[in-house]
């Protein structure tokens, strides 16, 4: 019985994780302000995109870089953006805390 419960929780957890995706947007001219900790985020699918491709910039309505967008089931649920100095205001803890809360809310 314990094995079944553990297996069920694992499947539910993997399903929740598969639904949460995080995309980091930056531009070639702003590499000095890249979000170095982005790859260290856990419990979500991660992708980095360069907005030098203007189609990407338009598709996601990126106004300033870097920007991190959290998606749940393909829908944007949170956006973390840089300040006027092109440095991300949010910390790794801020973004990870949001991801964790989003996953916990699914249970």
BAPATOR-563026 format. One record per residue: residue number from 0; residue in one letter; y, z, x of N, C-alpha, C in turn. Coordinates in steps of 0.2 Angstrom, whole numbers, plus 2048, in hexadecimal, padded with zeros to 3 digits. Last residue first. Layout:
! residues N
<rec n="NUM" res="A" n_c2="Y" n_c3="Z" n_c1="X" ca_c2="Y" ca_c3="Z" ca_c1="X" c_c2="Y" c_c3="Z" c_c1="X"/>
...
END
This chain:
! residues 107
<rec n="106" res="X" n_c2="867" n_c3="7E4" n_c1="7F7" ca_c2="861" ca_c3="7E8" ca_c1="7F5" c_c2="863" c_c3="7ED" c_c1="7EF"/>
<rec n="105" res="X" n_c2="873" n_c3="7DE" n_c1="7FA" ca_c2="86E" ca_c3="7DA" ca_c1="7F7" c_c2="868" c_c3="7DE" c_c1="7F5"/>
<rec n="104" res="X" n_c2="87B" n_c3="7E7" n_c1="801" ca_c2="87C" ca_c3="7E6" ca_c1="7FA" c_c2="877" c_c3="7E2" c_c1="7F6"/>
<rec n="103" res="X" n_c2="876" n_c3="7E5" n_c1="80E" ca_c2="874" ca_c3="7EB" ca_c1="80A" c_c2="875" c_c3="7EA" c_c1="803"/>
<rec n="102" res="X" n_c2="87D" n_c3="7D9" n_c1="811" ca_c2="875" ca_c3="7D9" ca_c1="811" c_c2="873" c_c3="7DF" c_c1="80D"/>
<rec n="101" res="X" n_c2="88A" n_c3="7DE" n_c1="811" ca_c2="888" ca_c3="7D8" ca_c1="80D" c_c2="880" c_c3="7D8" c_c1="80C"/>
<rec n="100" res="X" n_c2="88A" n_c3="7E8" n_c1="81B" ca_c2="88B" ca_c3="7E9" ca_c1="814" c_c2="889" c_c3="7E4" c_c1="80F"/>
<rec n="99" res="X" n_c2="887" n_c3="7DF" n_c1="826" ca_c2="883" ca_c3="7E5" ca_c1="824" c_c2="884" c_c3="7E7" c_c1="81D"/>
<rec n="98" res="X" n_c2="893" n_c3="7D7" n_c1="827" ca_c2="88C" ca_c3="7D4" ca_c1="826" c_c2="887" c_c3="7DA" c_c1="823"/>
<rec n="97" res="X" n_c2="89D" n_c3="7E1" n_c1="829" ca_c2="89D" ca_c3="7DD" ca_c1="823" c_c2="896" c_c3="7DA" c_c1="821"/>
<rec n="96" res="X" n_c2="899" n_c3="7E6" n_c1="835" ca_c2="899" ca_c3="7EB" ca_c1="830" c_c2="899" c_c3="7E7" c_c1="829"/>
<rec n="95" res="X" n_c2="89B" n_c3="7DB" n_c1="83D" ca_c2="894" ca_c3="7DD" ca_c1="83C" c_c2="894" c_c3="7E2" c_c1="836"/>
<rec n="94" res="X" n_c2="8A9" n_c3="7DA" n_c1="83C" ca_c2="8A5" ca_c3="7D5" ca_c1="83A" c_c2="89E" c_c3="7D7" c_c1="838"/>
<rec n="93" res="X" n_c2="8AD" n_c3="7E6" n_c1="842" ca_c2="8AF" ca_c3="7E5" ca_c1="83C" c_c2="8AB" c_c3="7DF" c_c1="839"/>
<rec n="92" res="X" n_c2="8A6" n_c3="7E6" n_c1="84F" ca_c2="8A4" ca_c3="7EB" ca_c1="84A" c_c2="8A7" c_c3="7E9" c_c1="843"/>
<rec n="91" res="X" n_c2="8AE" n_c3="7DB" n_c1="855" ca_c2="8A7" ca_c3="7DA" ca_c1="854" c_c2="8A4" c_c3="7DF" c_c1="84E"/>
<rec n="90" res="X" n_c2="8BE" n_c3="7DB" n_c1="84C" ca_c2="8B9" ca_c3="7DD" ca_c1="852" c_c2="8B2" c_c3="7DB" c_c1="850"/>
<rec n="89" res="X" n_c2="8CB" n_c3="7D0" n_c1="848" ca_c2="8C5" ca_c3="7D4" ca_c1="846" c_c2="8C1" c_c3="7D6" c_c1="84C"/>
<rec n="88" res="X" n_c2="8D4" n_c3="7C8" n_c1="84E" ca_c2="8D6" ca_c3="7CE" ca_c1="84C" c_c2="8D0" c_c3="7D3" c_c1="84B"/>
<rec n="87" res="X" n_c2="8D3" n_c3="7BC" n_c1="85A" ca_c2="8D0" ca_c3="7BE" ca_c1="854" c_c2="8D2" c_c3="7C6" c_c1="853"/>
<rec n="86" res="X" n_c2="8E2" n_c3="7B3" n_c1="85F" ca_c2="8DC" ca_c3="7B8" ca_c1="861" c_c2="8DA" c_c3="7BB" c_c1="85B"/>
<rec n="85" res="X" n_c2="8ED" n_c3="7AC" n_c1="85E" ca_c2="8E7" ca_c3="7A9" ca_c1="85E" c_c2="8E1" c_c3="7AD" c_c1="861"/>
<rec n="84" res="X" n_c2="8F9" n_c3="7B3" n_c1="85B" ca_c2="8F7" ca_c3="7B2" ca_c1="862" c_c2="8F1" c_c3="7AE" c_c1="863"/>
<rec n="83" res="X" n_c2="8F8" n_c3="7B5" n_c1="84D" ca_c2="8FC" ca_c3="7B0" ca_c1="850" c_c2="8FC" c_c3="7AE" c_c1="857"/>
<rec n="82" res="X" n_c2="8E7" n_c3="7B9" n_c1="84B" ca_c2="8EE" ca_c3="7BA" ca_c1="84A" c_c2="8F2" c_c3="7B4" c_c1="84D"/>
<rec n="81" res="X" n_c2="8D8" n_c3="7B2" n_c1="844" ca_c2="8DC" ca_c3="7B4" ca_c1="849" c_c2="8E3" c_c3="7B5" c_c1="847"/>
<rec n="80" res="X" n_c2="8CE" n_c3="7B8" n_c1="836" ca_c2="8D2" ca_c3="7B3" ca_c1="83A" c_c2="8D6" c_c3="7B6" c_c1="83F"/>
<rec n="79" res="X" n_c2="8BF" n_c3="7B8" n_c1="82C" ca_c2="8C3" ca_c3="7BC" ca_c1="832" c_c2="8C7" c_c3="7B7" c_c1="836"/>
<rec n="78" res="X" n_c2="8BA" n_c3="7B8" n_c1="81C" ca_c2="8BD" ca_c3="7B4" ca_c1="821" c_c2="8C1" c_c3="7B9" c_c1="826"/>
<rec n="77" res="X" n_c2="8AD" n_c3="7B8" n_c1="810" ca_c2="8B1" ca_c3="7BC" ca_c1="815" c_c2="8B4" c_c3="7B7" c_c1="81A"/>
<rec n="76" res="X" n_c2="8A5" n_c3="7AF" n_c1="809" ca_c2="8A6" ca_c3="7B6" ca_c1="806" c_c2="8AB" c_c3="7BA" c_c1="80A"/>
<rec n="75" res="X" n_c2="8A1" n_c3="79F" n_c1="805" ca_c2="8A5" ca_c3="7A3" ca_c1="809" c_c2="8A6" c_c3="7AA" c_c1="805"/>
<rec n="74" res="X" n_c2="890" n_c3="79B" n_c1="801" ca_c2="897" ca_c3="79C" ca_c1="7FE" c_c2="89B" c_c3="7A1" c_c1="803"/>
<rec n="73" res="X" n_c2="883" n_c3="79B" n_c1="805" ca_c2="887" ca_c3="795" ca_c1="806" c_c2="88E" c_c3="796" c_c1="804"/>
<rec n="72" res="X" n_c2="87E" n_c3="7A8" n_c1="804" ca_c2="87B" ca_c3="7A3" ca_c1="7FF" c_c2="880" c_c3="79C" c_c1="7FF"/>
<rec n="71" res="X" n_c2="88D" n_c3="7AD" n_c1="80B" ca_c2="887" ca_c3="7AF" ca_c1="808" c_c2="884" c_c3="7AA" c_c1="803"/>
<rec n="70" res="X" n_c2="896" n_c3="7AC" n_c1="81A" ca_c2="893" ca_c3="7A8" ca_c1="814" c_c2="88D" c_c3="7AC" c_c1="812"/>
<rec n="69" res="X" n_c2="8A4" n_c3="7AF" n_c1="823" ca_c2="89D" ca_c3="7B2" ca_c1="821" c_c2="89C" c_c3="7AF" c_c1="81B"/>
<rec n="68" res="X" n_c2="8AD" n_c3="7A8" n_c1="831" ca_c2="8AC" ca_c3="7A8" ca_c1="829" c_c2="8A5" c_c3="7AB" c_c1="828"/>
<rec n="67" res="X" n_c2="8B9" n_c3="7AB" n_c1="83C" ca_c2="8B2" ca_c3="7AC" ca_c1="83B" c_c2="8B1" c_c3="7AC" c_c1="833"/>
<rec n="66" res="X" n_c2="8C4" n_c3="7A2" n_c1="847" ca_c2="8C3" ca_c3="7A4" ca_c1="840" c_c2="8BB" c_c3="7A5" c_c1="840"/>
<rec n="65" res="X" n_c2="8D0" n_c3="7A2" n_c1="855" ca_c2="8C9" ca_c3="7A1" ca_c1="852" c_c2="8C9" c_c3="7A4" c_c1="84B"/>
<rec n="64" res="X" n_c2="8D9" n_c3="796" n_c1="84B" ca_c2="8D3" ca_c3="798" ca_c1="84E" c_c2="8D5" c_c3="79E" c_c1="853"/>
<rec n="63" res="X" n_c2="8DF" n_c3="792" n_c1="83B" ca_c2="8E0" ca_c3="795" ca_c1="841" c_c2="8DA" c_c3="797" c_c1="844"/>
<rec n="62" res="X" n_c2="8DA" n_c3="78B" n_c1="830" ca_c2="8E1" ca_c3="78B" ca_c1="831" c_c2="8E3" c_c3="78E" c_c1="838"/>
<rec n="61" res="X" n_c2="8CD" n_c3="783" n_c1="829" ca_c2="8CF" ca_c3="787" ca_c1="82E" c_c2="8D6" c_c3="786" c_c1="830"/>
<rec n="60" res="X" n_c2="8C6" n_c3="77E" n_c1="81E" ca_c2="8CD" ca_c3="780" ca_c1="81D" c_c2="8CF" c_c3="785" c_c1="822"/>
<rec n="59" res="X" n_c2="8B9" n_c3="778" n_c1="81F" ca_c2="8BA" ca_c3="77F" ca_c1="81F" c_c2="8C1" c_c3="782" c_c1="81E"/>
<rec n="58" res="X" n_c2="8BD" n_c3="76A" n_c1="820" ca_c2="8B8" ca_c3="76C" ca_c1="81B" c_c2="8B8" c_c3="774" c_c1="81A"/>
<rec n="57" res="X" n_c2="8C7" n_c3="769" n_c1="82A" ca_c2="8C9" ca_c3="768" ca_c1="823" c_c2="8C3" c_c3="76B" c_c1="81E"/>
<rec n="56" res="X" n_c2="8BF" n_c3="76C" n_c1="835" ca_c2="8C5" ca_c3="770" ca_c1="834" c_c2="8C7" c_c3="76F" c_c1="82C"/>
<rec n="55" res="X" n_c2="8B6" n_c3="762" n_c1="834" ca_c2="8B4" ca_c3="769" ca_c1="834" c_c2="8BA" c_c3="76D" c_c1="832"/>
<rec n="54" res="X" n_c2="8BF" n_c3="757" n_c1="837" ca_c2="8BB" ca_c3="757" ca_c1="830" c_c2="8B8" c_c3="75F" c_c1="82F"/>
<rec n="53" res="X" n_c2="8C3" n_c3="758" n_c1="844" ca_c2="8C8" ca_c3="75A" ca_c1="83E" c_c2="8C4" c_c3="75A" c_c1="837"/>
<rec n="52" res="X" n_c2="8BD" n_c3="75F" n_c1="851" ca_c2="8BB" ca_c3="75B" ca_c1="84C" c_c2="8BE" c_c3="75C" c_c1="845"/>
<rec n="51" res="X" n_c2="8C2" n_c3="76B" n_c1="856" ca_c2="8C5" ca_c3="765" ca_c1="858" c_c2="8C2" c_c3="75F" c_c1="854"/>
<rec n="50" res="X" n_c2="8BB" n_c3="776" n_c1="851" ca_c2="8BF" ca_c3="772" ca_c1="84C" c_c2="8C3" c_c3="76C" c_c1="84F"/>
<rec n="49" res="X" n_c2="8AB" n_c3="779" n_c1="854" ca_c2="8B1" ca_c3="778" ca_c1="858" c_c2="8B5" c_c3="774" c_c1="853"/>
<rec n="48" res="X" n_c2="8A0" n_c3="787" n_c1="850" ca_c2="8A3" ca_c3="780" ca_c1="84F" c_c2="8AA" c_c3="77F" c_c1="852"/>
<rec n="47" res="X" n_c2="892" n_c3="790" n_c1="850" ca_c2="898" ca_c3="78F" ca_c1="853" c_c2="89A" c_c3="788" c_c1="852"/>
<rec n="46" res="X" n_c2="888" n_c3="79B" n_c1="846" ca_c2="889" ca_c3="794" ca_c1="849" c_c2="890" c_c3="794" c_c1="84B"/>
<rec n="45" res="X" n_c2="87A" n_c3="7A5" n_c1="841" ca_c2="881" ca_c3="7A5" ca_c1="844" c_c2="881" c_c3="79D" c_c1="847"/>
<rec n="44" res="X" n_c2="873" n_c3="7B0" n_c1="834" ca_c2="873" ca_c3="7A9" ca_c1="838" c_c2="87A" c_c3="7A8" c_c1="83B"/>
<rec n="43" res="X" n_c2="872" n_c3="7C1" n_c1="837" ca_c2="875" ca_c3="7BC" ca_c1="833" c_c2="874" c_c3="7B5" c_c1="837"/>
<rec n="42" res="X" n_c2="86F" n_c3="7CC" n_c1="83E" ca_c2="86D" ca_c3="7CC" ca_c1="837" c_c2="870" c_c3="7C7" c_c1="833"/>
<rec n="41" res="X" n_c2="87D" n_c3="7CF" n_c1="84A" ca_c2="875" ca_c3="7CE" ca_c1="848" c_c2="875" c_c3="7CE" c_c1="841"/>
<rec n="40" res="X" n_c2="887" n_c3="7C8" n_c1="857" ca_c2="886" ca_c3="7CB" ca_c1="851" c_c2="87F" c_c3="7CA" c_c1="84E"/>
<rec n="39" res="X" n_c2="887" n_c3="7C2" n_c1="864" ca_c2="884" ca_c3="7C9" ca_c1="863" c_c2="884" c_c3="7CC" c_c1="85C"/>
<rec n="38" res="X" n_c2="88F" n_c3="7B7" n_c1="863" ca_c2="887" ca_c3="7B6" ca_c1="863" c_c2="884" c_c3="7BD" c_c1="863"/>
<rec n="37" res="X" n_c2="89C" n_c3="7BD" n_c1="863" ca_c2="899" ca_c3="7BA" ca_c1="85D" c_c2="892" c_c3="7B9" c_c1="85D"/>
<rec n="36" res="X" n_c2="8A3" n_c3="7C2" n_c1="86E" ca_c2="89D" ca_c3="7C6" ca_c1="86B" c_c2="89A" c_c3="7C3" c_c1="865"/>
<rec n="35" res="X" n_c2="8AD" n_c3="7B9" n_c1="871" ca_c2="8A7" ca_c3="7B9" ca_c1="876" c_c2="8A1" c_c3="7BD" c_c1="873"/>
<rec n="34" res="X" n_c2="8B6" n_c3="7AE" n_c1="86A" ca_c2="8B3" ca_c3="7B4" ca_c1="868" c_c2="8AC" c_c3="7B5" c_c1="86C"/>
<rec n="33" res="X" n_c2="8C3" n_c3="7A7" n_c1="874" ca_c2="8BC" ca_c3="7A6" ca_c1="871" c_c2="8BA" c_c3="7AD" c_c1="86F"/>
<rec n="32" res="X" n_c2="8CF" n_c3="7A5" n_c1="87A" ca_c2="8CE" ca_c3="7AA" ca_c1="875" c_c2="8C8" c_c3="7AA" c_c1="871"/>
<rec n="31" res="X" n_c2="8CD" n_c3="79A" n_c1="883" ca_c2="8CF" ca_c3="7A1" ca_c1="886" c_c2="8CE" c_c3="7A6" c_c1="881"/>
<rec n="30" res="X" n_c2="8CB" n_c3="78F" n_c1="87A" ca_c2="8C5" ca_c3="792" ca_c1="87D" c_c2="8C7" c_c3="799" c_c1="880"/>
<rec n="29" res="X" n_c2="8D4" n_c3="787" n_c1="873" ca_c2="8D5" ca_c3="78F" ca_c1="873" c_c2="8CF" c_c3="792" c_c1="875"/>
<rec n="28" res="X" n_c2="8D2" n_c3="77A" n_c1="874" ca_c2="8D8" ca_c3="77C" ca_c1="877" c_c2="8D9" c_c3="784" c_c1="877"/>
<rec n="27" res="X" n_c2="8C6" n_c3="779" n_c1="86C" ca_c2="8C6" ca_c3="778" ca_c1="874" c_c2="8CC" c_c3="77B" c_c1="877"/>
<rec n="26" res="X" n_c2="8C5" n_c3="786" n_c1="860" ca_c2="8C7" ca_c3="77F" ca_c1="862" c_c2="8C7" c_c3="77F" c_c1="86A"/>
<rec n="25" res="X" n_c2="8BA" n_c3="78D" n_c1="854" ca_c2="8BF" ca_c3="78E" ca_c1="859" c_c2="8C1" c_c3="786" c_c1="85B"/>
<rec n="24" res="X" n_c2="8B1" n_c3="797" n_c1="849" ca_c2="8B5" ca_c3="791" ca_c1="84A" c_c2="8BA" c_c3="792" c_c1="84F"/>
<rec n="23" res="X" n_c2="8A1" n_c3="79D" n_c1="844" ca_c2="8A7" ca_c3="79E" ca_c1="849" c_c2="8AA" c_c3="797" c_c1="84A"/>
<rec n="22" res="X" n_c2="899" n_c3="7A2" n_c1="836" ca_c2="89B" ca_c3="79C" ca_c1="83A" c_c2="8A1" c_c3="79E" c_c1="83E"/>
<rec n="21" res="X" n_c2="88A" n_c3="7A9" n_c1="830" ca_c2="891" ca_c3="7AA" ca_c1="833" c_c2="893" c_c3="7A5" c_c1="837"/>
<rec n="20" res="X" n_c2="881" n_c3="7AD" n_c1="821" ca_c2="882" ca_c3="7A8" ca_c1="827" c_c2="889" c_c3="7AA" c_c1="829"/>
<rec n="19" res="X" n_c2="874" n_c3="7B3" n_c1="818" ca_c2="87A" ca_c3="7B5" ca_c1="81B" c_c2="87B" c_c3="7B0" c_c1="821"/>
<rec n="18" res="X" n_c2="867" n_c3="7AF" n_c1="814" ca_c2="86D" ca_c3="7AD" ca_c1="810" c_c2="874" c_c3="7AF" c_c1="813"/>
<rec n="17" res="X" n_c2="85F" n_c3="7B5" n_c1="81D" ca_c2="85F" ca_c3="7AE" ca_c1="81D" c_c2="865" c_c3="7AB" c_c1="819"/>
<rec n="16" res="X" n_c2="85F" n_c3="7C2" n_c1="819" ca_c2="862" ca_c3="7C0" ca_c1="820" c_c2="863" c_c3="7B8" c_c1="820"/>
<rec n="15" res="X" n_c2="858" n_c3="7C2" n_c1="80D" ca_c2="85F" ca_c3="7C4" ca_c1="80E" c_c2="863" c_c3="7C2" c_c1="814"/>
<rec n="14" res="X" n_c2="84C" n_c3="7BF" n_c1="812" ca_c2="84F" ca_c3="7BB" ca_c1="80D" c_c2="857" c_c3="7BC" c_c1="80D"/>
<rec n="13" res="X" n_c2="849" n_c3="7C9" n_c1="81B" ca_c2="84A" ca_c3="7C3" ca_c1="81E" c_c2="84D" c_c3="7BE" c_c1="819"/>
<rec n="12" res="X" n_c2="848" n_c3="7D4" n_c1="811" ca_c2="84D" ca_c3="7D4" ca_c1="816" c_c2="84E" c_c3="7CD" c_c1="819"/>
<rec n="11" res="X" n_c2="83D" n_c3="7CF" n_c1="809" ca_c2="844" ca_c3="7D0" ca_c1="806" c_c2="849" c_c3="7D0" c_c1="80B"/>
<rec n="10" res="X" n_c2="833" n_c3="7D0" n_c1="813" ca_c2="835" ca_c3="7CA" ca_c1="810" c_c2="83C" c_c3="7CA" c_c1="80D"/>
<rec n="9" res="X" n_c2="834" n_c3="7DE" n_c1="816" ca_c2="835" ca_c3="7D9" ca_c1="81C" c_c2="837" c_c3="7D2" c_c1="819"/>
<rec n="8" res="X" n_c2="830" n_c3="7E3" n_c1="80A" ca_c2="836" ca_c3="7E5" ca_c1="80D" c_c2="838" c_c3="7E0" c_c1="812"/>
<rec n="7" res="X" n_c2="822" n_c3="7DF" n_c1="80A" ca_c2="827" ca_c3="7DD" ca_c1="805" c_c2="82E" c_c3="7DE" c_c1="807"/>
<rec n="6" res="X" n_c2="81D" n_c3="7E5" n_c1="815" ca_c2="81D" ca_c3="7DE" ca_c1="815" c_c2="822" c_c3="7DB" c_c1="810"/>
<rec n="5" res="X" n_c2="81E" n_c3="7F3" n_c1="810" ca_c2="822" ca_c3="7F0" ca_c1="816" c_c2="822" c_c3="7E9" c_c1="817"/>
<rec n="4" res="X" n_c2="816" n_c3="7F2" n_c1="805" ca_c2="81D" ca_c3="7F4" ca_c1="804" c_c2="821" c_c3="7F1" c_c1="80A"/>
<rec n="3" res="X" n_c2="809" n_c3="7EF" n_c1="80B" ca_c2="80C" ca_c3="7EA" ca_c1="806" c_c2="814" c_c3="7EC" c_c1="805"/>
<rec n="2" res="X" n_c2="808" n_c3="7FA" n_c1="813" ca_c2="808" ca_c3="7F4" ca_c1="816" c_c2="80B" c_c3="7EF" c_c1="812"/>
<rec n="1" res="X" n_c2="806" n_c3="804" n_c1="80A" ca_c2="80C" ca_c3="804" ca_c1="80E" c_c2="80D" c_c3="7FE" c_c1="811"/>
<rec n="0" res="X" n_c2="7FA" n_c3="800" n_c1="804" ca_c2="800" ca_c3="800" ca_c1="800" c_c2="806" c_c3="800" c_c1="804"/>
END
